Every structure is written in C-alpha cells, then in structure tokens.
C-alpha cells in the first residue's frame, strides 16, 4: 500500500512538473533544496531539461544538477557526468565555462572533498570518492596520494588492519617511484609489528624498506623498530622512562 502511494505521488509530481514553466521549475528546485528535499530538486531540474531543452535556463539547470551531485549527493560519478553535459550541450554559456574549469580541477577537488567527508565522519563516502579518483585518474599525479589516503582511512578510522595493508600494497604495486611509496612500505611493516603482532612479517617488510630506501628519513625509525620487535616498552632503554614512576 505504501509503495503504491509513493508511486502515485511521484506520478502526480511529474504531471504537475510538466505543467510548470522553466522559471517555475528552476525556482521550485531551489526551494526544494532549501527544504533539504534533494531528490525532489533533482526531479524538477531533470523535468526542466526534458521539457525545455532549448530554454535559456537549461544551462543553469544542468549546472545546478552537477552542484547537487557534488555537494548534496556526494556522488562524484554523476557530478562529473553532469559537468560534462553542461560543457557539451551548452557551449558558450557561463555555466559551460565554469563547468570546464571544475572538470579540469576535478582530481584535486576529489581529494579535498574526501578529506572533508572524512572529517565529517562520512567514511564510506570518503572512500568512494578516493576509489573513483584512483580508477578514473590512475595516471594523475594525485592518484598515489588518494590511494595512500584509502590505506590511512582503513588504518586509523576503520581499524581494519588487514585491508589497510592491502591498500598500502597497491601503492607499491601501482605507483612505484611516488613520494607515497616509501611511506606505504613503512606502514605495512608498522601494522604487522604494532597492530597485527606478526613480527616475522614485520621484519620482512622493514628489511625490504631498508633495502629499497636506505637513505630515506624514516630509515632510523625502521632500524629502531627492527631492533625492538616484539619487546615490551620496559625492555627498550630509550622508552623505559615512559613507564618509570616519577
């Protein structure tokens, strides 16, 4: 019964939308957004584009869809498509010019947006953005950073250490020579040593780090880790004072 009612209401909305002018649909979409009725706003904008494709407001409606997908729906795939349609279908418009600028900066936007989503505790959405980045822009200079962020999220936010190792490993496999590669190699060893307590694997990964990055700034930390793998803090002279009574 509830499903039938929903379908009926949707049908009524579509019928009503068809009777509205382009300015009315655009204004109603903005009002819907202000009332946090995002799906309704999307439907009204799509109705404008379908019924008034040649109207002067169509470019604004198409660009508004891109904005919604970027900032309300957190959907990078649909946002990119909406921006591309703005450029392709409304060339010469102010909106097309702005959309092209945003497309050119899309990789950087994805990384920054992921960081914002992470701070907002929208972890699933942050990961989805980063995965989209690594898949669509695999050769972009920011791709290794995006992949490292995925590993860091699984390590520190989700505490899923096995998956974190897998994600860090992708940097070594896919982005050899990047600035993130030695850090990823270090983190794999660190997780085995301090989270998974697999000291044999930790030693292997740390030794691999020293073999490949002997002069890296993390090398002293790696050597320290190797020297005291599996030992209690009281067995480490440099750290013993931390647990000693004052």
Secondary structure, 3 states (H helix, E strand, C coil): CHHHHHHHHHHHHHHHHHCCCHHHHHHHHHHHHHCCCHHHHHHHHHHHHHHCCCCCCHHHHHHHHHHHHHHCCCCHHHHHHHHHHHHHHCCCCHHHHHHHHHHHCHHHHHHHHHHHHHHCCCHHHHHHHHHHHHHHCCCCCCHHHHHHHHHHHHHHHCCCHHHHHHHHHHHHHHCCCCHHHHHHHHHHHHHHHHCCCCHHHHHHHHHHHHHHCCCCCCHHHHHHHHHCCCCCHHHCCCCHHHHCCC
